[in-house]
């Protein structure tokens, strides 16, 4: 029975982690078209780092929860574009845009969404199995 509860814990932690990933991707997409007058002030895409949590009571690692280890800035340099009439243009006429690939971000969003859905399905199945187990015990 405790293995079943580990499944709930693992899936719930994965749901939380994927939710953070979805929010981060949404932030990246929302800022993909922003501009600034300096490279330092330009938005940097964010990436979520996941880490599994080793359960001391589960030496086989059957159900290892996941957590967000951190959110890091992308190391790609902002993209300078010559637009002297832009309100954010610097003295040389350049504006800087984040190096965000919207297609890649959409793929990340789809992946996170599918992972989220898969974990919801695991929780639903585990709950159903638990309910059936309780029904058998009542008979």
Secondary structure, DSSP 8 states (H G I E B T S, - for coil): -HHHHHHHHHHHHHHHHHHHHHHHHHHHHHTTT-EESSTTTS---EEEEEEE---TT-TT-SS--EEEEEEEE-----EEEE-TTSTT--TTSEEEE----HHHHHHHHHHHHHHHHHHHHHHHHHHHHHHHHHHHHH-
